[in-house]
Amino acid sequence: MLLRISAAGLRKVLVSGSGRRQIDLTYLSLILERTASKFHNGGCATSSMVMVMPFIVWQHKMRVYRSYASKGRLMDPSEVKTADAVDRFLRKRIPQMERVLAGQGLSALRGKREGAVKFWYGVGVELRKLWAEVQEKFEVPDAELDLFLWAVNDHAKLFKVTTPPEPKRSLLYRAYFTAQFPEETVKRVGTWTEWIRLLDSKRAKADKRIVEWFADRAITSQPPNGCTRKKWFGTLMKAITARFERIDTTVLTKGELYQRLDDLVAGLRETKR
């Protein structure tokens, strides 16, 4: 019984101070976990450990190892070692990244409404470069993108957000997402506030191709006569929500989805005449 309690109690690896103590706890927890598993499986330890790539992030005022791919299982010592290496890499690269952004004159745009799209787009471009570096250097799976952004935010100063990045909802993820498109296309879609509204909409979250359609078609930059671009954007968002409220658009091909959206816009333009 004592063995089982110890394994459960050390399941989460907490990092403190210089970072040495957490490795000792990890090894101890791993030994207890595997020993407990051996007893519970009739003396045969399980070997179905799947290698994952954890990141070190701040949570509840403590640095912890986290991995979405691990699904709660204990980290292997080799994975912990790799996470430490990634953390050291980010500590070095992020200040370099921020100097690049400052050199582009983007630091002066932080917090300004008119420069928000340009600022976050620039951040997104650099995030995509950094993510590619990390994936190539440490073989990080795509599933850990959100944790990567969380870890980046912990080390950032120029583009740091005050709340821990939520999966697919943080400013860093939005910046990362928009940077896949040409900058001029992103500007044509709308303001940064409108980009956030678009990315947070129920339909767009369910099918990101709707966002891609907005960008590809640059629909909001072509409002009907007598309609402001801002009002046209709102009209489009409401119409898309109503049109696809009970439709799973993910079953449609890209061509089919785009055609339905194009038809929707054509109908809206007709009513505005």
C-alpha positions in Angstrom: 0.0 0.0 0.0 2.8 2.4 0.9 4.4 1.8 -2.5 1.2 2.6 -4.4 0.7 5.9 -2.5 4.3 6.9 -3.1 4.0 6.4 -6.9 0.7 8.3 -7.1 2.1 11.1 -5.0 5.1 11.6 -7.2 3.3 11.3 -10.5 3.6 15.0 -11.4 7.1 16.2 -11.7 7.6 19.6 -10.1 10.6 21.7 -10.9 12.2 24.0 -8.4 15.3 26.1 -8.0 18.3 25.1 -10.2 16.3 22.3 -11.8 18.4 19.4 -10.3 15.9 18.2 -7.8 13.1 17.5 -10.3 15.3 14.9 -12.1 15.8 13.0 -8.9 12.1 13.0 -8.2 11.4 11.9 -11.8 13.7 8.9 -11.5 12.3 7.9 -8.1 8.8 8.3 -9.3 9.6 6.2 -12.4 11.1 3.4 -10.3 8.1 3.4 -7.9 5.6 3.5 -10.8 7.3 0.6 -12.6 7.7 -1.4 -9.4 4.1 -0.9 -8.5 3.1 -1.9 -12.1 5.2 -5.1 -11.7 3.4 -6.1 -8.5 0.0 -5.4 -10.0 0.7 -7.4 -13.1 1.8 -10.6 -11.4 5.5 -9.8 -11.3 5.7 -8.7 -15.0 6.4 -5.0 -15.6 4.7 -3.5 -18.6 6.7 -2.2 -21.5 4.1 -0.3 -23.4 5.8 3.1 -22.7 5.3 5.4 -25.7 8.0 8.1 -26.1 6.6 11.6 -26.0 8.1 15.1 -26.0 7.3 17.1 -22.9 7.9 20.8 -22.4 8.7 22.6 -19.2 6.0 25.3 -18.5 4.9 27.4 -15.6 1.7 26.3 -13.9 0.4 27.4 -10.5 3.6 29.3 -9.9 5.7 26.2 -10.4 7.6 24.8 -13.4 6.3 21.5 -14.5 6.9 18.9 -17.2 3.8 18.6 -19.5 3.0 16.6 -22.6 -0.4 16.4 -24.3 0.7 13.2 -26.1 1.6 11.4 -22.8 -2.1 11.4 -21.7 -1.1 11.6 -18.0 1.6 8.9 -18.0 4.9 9.3 -16.2 7.7 10.8 -18.1 10.7 8.7 -19.0 14.1 10.0 -17.8 15.3 10.4 -21.4 12.2 12.5 -22.1 12.9 14.7 -19.2 16.4 15.1 -20.3 15.2 16.2 -23.8 12.7 18.6 -22.3 15.6 20.2 -20.3 17.6 20.6 -23.5 14.6 22.2 -25.3 14.1 24.6 -22.4 17.8 25.7 -22.6 17.4 26.1 -26.4 14.3 28.3 -26.0 16.0 30.4 -23.3 18.7 31.2 -25.9 16.6 31.5 -29.0 13.7 33.6 -27.8 15.8 36.7 -26.9 17.3 36.4 -30.4 13.9 36.2 -31.9 12.7 39.3 -30.0 15.7 41.2 -31.2 14.7 40.4 -34.8 11.2 41.7 -34.2 12.5 44.8 -32.6 14.9 45.3 -35.5 11.8 45.3 -37.8 10.3 48.1 -35.8 7.5 45.9 -34.4 8.2 46.5 -30.7 6.7 50.0 -31.1 3.4 48.5 -32.4 2.7 46.4 -29.3 -0.6 47.5 -27.8 -1.5 49.8 -30.6 -4.8 49.1 -32.3 -3.7 50.2 -35.8 -0.5 48.2 -35.7 -2.0 45.0 -34.1 -2.2 43.0 -37.3 1.3 43.8 -38.4 2.7 43.1 -34.9 1.1 39.8 -34.3 1.7 38.7 -37.9 5.4 39.4 -37.5 5.4 37.4 -34.2 3.6 34.6 -36.0 6.2 34.4 -38.8 9.0 34.1 -36.2 7.0 31.5 -34.2 6.6 29.3 -37.3 10.4 29.5 -37.9 11.2 28.6 -34.3 8.7 25.7 -34.3 10.3 24.3 -37.4 13.7 24.5 -35.7 12.5 22.8 -32.6 10.7 20.0 -34.5 13.8 19.3 -36.6 16.3 19.5 -33.8 14.3 17.6 -31.1 11.8 15.6 -33.2 8.8 17.1 -31.5 5.4 15.8 -32.8 2.8 18.2 -34.1 0.5 17.4 -31.1 2.8 19.4 -28.8 2.4 22.8 -30.7 0.2 24.3 -27.9 2.7 23.4 -25.2 5.5 24.7 -27.4 3.7 28.1 -27.5 3.1 28.0 -23.8 6.8 27.4 -23.1 7.7 30.2 -25.5 5.4 32.5 -23.7 7.1 31.7 -20.4 10.4 32.9 -21.8 9.1 35.9 -23.8 9.1 39.6 -22.9 8.2 41.6 -26.0 5.2 39.4 -27.0 4.4 37.8 -23.6 0.7 37.3 -22.9 -0.5 37.6 -19.3 -2.5 34.4 -19.1 -1.2 30.9 -19.9 -1.9 30.0 -23.5 -5.0 27.9 -24.0 -5.0 25.3 -26.8 -6.0 27.0 -30.0 -7.2 30.2 -28.2 -4.0 32.1 -27.2 -2.8 35.2 -28.9 0.4 33.2 -29.8 -1.6 30.5 -31.5 -3.6 33.1 -33.4 -0.4 34.8 -34.5 1.1 31.4 -35.5 -2.1 30.5 -37.5 -2.4 33.8 -39.4 1.3 33.7 -40.4 0.5 30.8 -42.8 -1.0 33.4 -45.2 0.6 36.2 -47.1 0.7 39.4 -45.0 -1.3 41.4 -47.5 -4.0 38.7 -47.4 -4.2 38.9 -43.6 -4.6 42.6 -43.7 -7.4 42.4 -46.3 -9.4 39.9 -44.0 -9.8 42.5 -41.3 -8.5 44.1 -38.1 -6.8 42.0 -35.4 -10.1 42.2 -33.4 -11.9 40.7 -36.3 -9.3 38.0 -36.8 -9.8 37.0 -33.2 -13.6 36.9 -33.7 -13.2 34.8 -36.8 -10.8 32.3 -35.1 -13.0 32.1 -32.0 -16.2 31.5 -33.9 -17.9 28.1 -33.4 -17.9 27.2 -37.1 -14.3 28.3 -37.7 -13.0 26.3 -34.7 -14.8 23.2 -36.0 -13.4 23.7 -39.5 -10.3 25.9 -40.1 -11.0 25.8 -43.8 -13.6 28.5 -43.3 -10.8 30.8 -42.1 -8.8 29.8 -45.1 -11.7 30.7 -47.3 -11.9 34.1 -45.7 -8.2 34.6 -46.5 -8.3 33.1 -50.0 -11.3 35.1 -51.1 -10.5 38.3 -49.2 -14.3 38.7 -49.0 -14.3 41.4 -46.3 -12.2 43.7 -48.4 -15.1 43.8 -51.0 -18.2 45.0 -49.2 -21.4 45.7 -51.2 -22.2 49.3 -52.1 -23.4 51.3 -49.1 -22.1 48.8 -46.6 -19.0 49.4 -44.5 -16.3 46.8 -44.3 -16.9 46.4 -40.6 -20.7 45.9 -41.0 -20.0 43.5 -43.9 -17.8 41.4 -41.8 -20.4 41.1 -39.1 -23.1 40.2 -41.6 -20.8 37.4 -43.0 -20.1 36.0 -39.6 -23.8 35.9 -38.6 -24.8 34.3 -42.0 -22.1 31.6 -41.8 -23.1 30.7 -38.2 -26.8 30.4 -39.2 -26.1 28.6 -42.5 -23.9 25.9 -41.0 -25.3 25.7 -37.5 -26.4 22.1 -37.9 -24.0 21.0 -40.6 -20.7 19.2 -40.1 -18.7 20.9 -42.8 -15.7 18.7 -42.2 -17.4 16.0 -44.3 -17.4 18.3 -47.3 -14.4 18.5 -49.7 -12.6 21.8 -49.8 -14.3 22.5 -53.2 -17.8 21.7 -51.9 -17.2 23.9 -48.8 -15.9 26.9 -50.8 -18.8 26.6 -53.2 -21.4 26.7 -50.4 -19.6 29.7 -48.9 -19.4 31.5 -52.3 -23.1 30.9 -52.9 -23.9 32.3 -49.4 -21.9 35.5 -50.2 -23.6 35.8 -53.6 -27.0 35.6 -51.9 -26.0 38.2 -49.4 -24.8 40.6 -52.1 -28.1 40.1 -53.9 -30.1 41.2 -50.9 -27.9 44.3 -50.4 -28.8 45.6 -53.9 
